[in-house]
Amino acid sequence: MNITRTQFVIASGIILAAAVALYAMGHPLICKCGYVKLWHFDVVSSENSQHIFDWYTPSHIIHGFLFYFVFWLIAPRSSFGTRLILALLVEASWEVIENTDFVIDRYREATVALDYYGDSVLNSVSDMLFMIVGFVLAARMPVWLTVLIAVAMEVFTGIMIRDGLALNVLMLLWPSETVLQWQNNR
C-alpha cells in the first residue's frame, strides 16, 4: 500500500485543479461568513458545506470505502497509488459537478437543502481529503469492519440530521415526497 512521489504529485494536482475549477465557477475559498470553523453543526444554514467538517463528511469517507472496493474489483493489478488516483479523479469530478448550478438547483428542488448554494473551495478540498481517508482505511481494515463503520455512519447521520449518503443519492435521483416530509420534521 505505497504511493510513489509521482502519484502523490498527480493526486495533489487533481485536488488543486478541482479547487481552481470551483473557484473559477464562483465558489468562495472559505465561508462567506468570513471565518473558518473546524465543524459546523447546523445543517439548515447558509454555513453548511462551507467549513472543514460537517454532517456530510461521513459520506465522503464512505465514498472512499466504495471507491476502494470498486477499483479493487475493476483494476486488481493496478497499484494502490493508481487506484487512489482513479478514485480521486471520480471524487474531484463529483465535487465540481455537484457545485454546478444544475446540481445545486436539483438539491434545492428535491432535497431538504433549501439554502444550499454550493460548497466553499475549502469544504470541497476537505471532502476530497476525507475520501482519501476512507480509501486508505478501506485498504487497511477488514471488509467486515469497513462495512460496519459505513453502516454505523449512515445510521448515525440518519438519526442526527435525517440525511446521509444513501438518502442523498435517493433524493437527488428519485425524489420521494414521503422521505422529504420525514426529513423536514426535525
C-alpha positions in Angstrom: 0.0 0.0 0.0 2.5 2.5 -1.2 2.2 5.7 -3.2 5.1 7.0 -5.2 6.2 10.6 -5.3 4.8 10.9 -8.8 1.5 9.6 -7.7 1.5 12.0 -4.8 2.1 14.9 -7.2 -0.6 13.7 -9.5 -3.1 13.4 -6.6 -2.2 16.8 -5.4 -2.6 18.2 -8.9 -6.1 16.7 -9.1 -7.1 18.4 -5.9 -5.6 21.7 -6.9 -7.3 21.5 -10.4 -10.7 20.9 -8.8 -10.1 23.7 -6.3 -9.2 26.1 -9.1 -12.2 25.0 -11.2 -14.6 25.6 -8.2 -13.1 29.0 -7.6 -13.4 29.9 -11.3 -17.0 28.8 -11.1 -17.5 31.5 -8.5 -17.4 29.5 -5.3 -15.8 31.2 -2.3 -12.4 30.0 -1.0 -13.9 30.0 2.6 -17.3 30.6 4.0 -18.8 33.9 3.0 -19.2 34.5 6.8 -15.5 35.4 6.7 -14.1 32.8 9.1 -13.2 29.1 9.1 -14.7 26.6 11.6 -13.4 23.1 12.2 -17.0 21.8 12.5 -20.4 23.4 11.6 -23.3 21.7 13.3 -26.3 23.3 11.7 -27.4 21.6 8.6 -30.2 24.1 7.8 -27.9 27.1 7.5 -26.0 29.1 4.9 -22.8 27.9 6.6 -23.5 24.2 5.9 -20.8 22.8 3.5 -18.7 25.8 4.0 -16.2 24.7 6.7 -13.8 21.8 7.2 -16.1 19.2 8.8 -19.8 19.0 8.5 -22.6 16.4 8.7 -21.7 15.2 5.2 -18.1 14.4 6.0 -19.0 10.7 6.8 -20.5 10.5 3.2 -17.1 11.3 1.8 -15.4 8.7 4.0 -17.9 6.2 2.7 -17.1 7.3 -0.9 -13.5 6.3 -0.1 -14.7 2.9 1.1 -16.8 2.4 -2.0 -14.1 3.6 -4.4 -11.6 1.3 -2.8 -13.9 -1.7 -3.4 -14.8 -0.7 -7.0 -11.2 -0.1 -8.1 -10.0 -3.2 -6.3 -12.6 -5.1 -8.4 -12.1 -3.5 -11.8 -8.3 -2.8 -11.5 -7.0 -5.5 -9.2 -3.5 -5.5 -10.8 -3.1 -1.7 -10.5 -1.1 -0.4 -7.7 -2.7 1.1 -4.6 -1.5 4.6 -5.8 -3.0 4.2 -9.2 -6.3 3.1 -7.8 -6.2 6.0 -5.3 -5.7 8.4 -8.2 -8.6 6.9 -10.1 -10.8 7.3 -7.0 -9.6 10.9 -6.6 -10.5 11.7 -10.2 -14.0 10.5 -9.6 -14.3 12.3 -6.3 -12.9 15.6 -7.7 -15.1 15.3 -10.7 -18.1 14.9 -8.5 -17.1 17.9 -6.3 -17.0 20.0 -9.5 -20.3 18.6 -10.9 -22.0 18.8 -7.5 -21.3 22.5 -7.5 -22.7 23.3 -10.9 -25.9 25.4 -11.0 -27.8 22.4 -12.4 -27.0 20.1 -9.5 -27.3 22.9 -6.8 -30.8 23.7 -8.2 -31.6 20.0 -8.2 -30.6 19.7 -4.5 -32.7 22.8 -3.7 -35.7 21.4 -5.5 -35.7 17.8 -4.4 -34.0 17.7 -1.0 -34.0 19.4 2.4 -31.1 21.6 1.2 -33.2 24.7 0.5 -30.5 27.2 1.5 -27.7 25.2 -0.3 -25.7 27.4 -2.7 -22.8 25.1 -3.2 -19.6 24.2 -1.2 -16.8 26.6 -0.4 -13.5 25.6 -2.0 -12.2 24.7 1.5 -15.1 22.3 2.1 -14.7 20.6 -1.3 -11.0 20.1 -0.7 -11.8 18.7 2.7 -14.3 16.4 1.2 -11.7 15.1 -1.2 -9.2 14.6 1.6 -11.8 12.7 3.6 -12.5 10.4 0.6 -8.7 9.7 0.7 -9.0 8.8 4.4 -11.8 6.4 3.7 -9.9 4.9 0.8 -6.8 4.3 3.0 -8.9 2.9 5.9 -10.7 0.5 3.5 -7.3 -0.7 2.3 -6.1 -1.4 5.9 -9.3 -2.6 7.6 -11.0 -6.0 7.2 -14.1 -5.8 4.9 -16.5 -6.6 7.8 -15.2 -3.6 9.8 -15.4 -1.3 6.8 -19.0 -2.3 6.2 -19.8 -1.9 9.9 -18.4 1.6 10.0 -20.2 2.6 6.8 -23.5 1.4 8.1 -22.9 3.0 11.5 -22.1 6.4 9.9 -25.2 6.2 7.8 -27.4 5.3 10.7 -25.8 8.0 12.9 -26.2 10.8 10.3 -29.7 9.4 9.5 -30.7 9.8 13.2 -28.9 13.1 13.8 -29.8 15.0 10.6 -32.2 12.7 8.7 -29.8 12.5 5.8 -26.7 10.7 4.7 -25.2 9.3 1.6 -28.0 6.8 0.7 -30.7 9.3 1.4 -28.8 12.0 -0.5 -28.5 9.8 -3.6 -32.1 8.7 -3.3 -33.4 12.2 -3.1 -31.2 13.5 -5.9 -32.1 10.8 -8.3 -35.6 9.6 -7.3 -37.1 12.2 -5.0 -39.7 10.9 -2.6 -42.3 13.2 -1.1 -42.6 10.9 1.9 -38.9 11.0 2.6 -38.8 14.7 2.1 -41.6 15.2 4.6 -39.8 12.9 7.1 -36.6 14.9 6.6 -38.4 18.2 7.2 -39.8 17.0 10.5 -36.7 17.6 12.5 
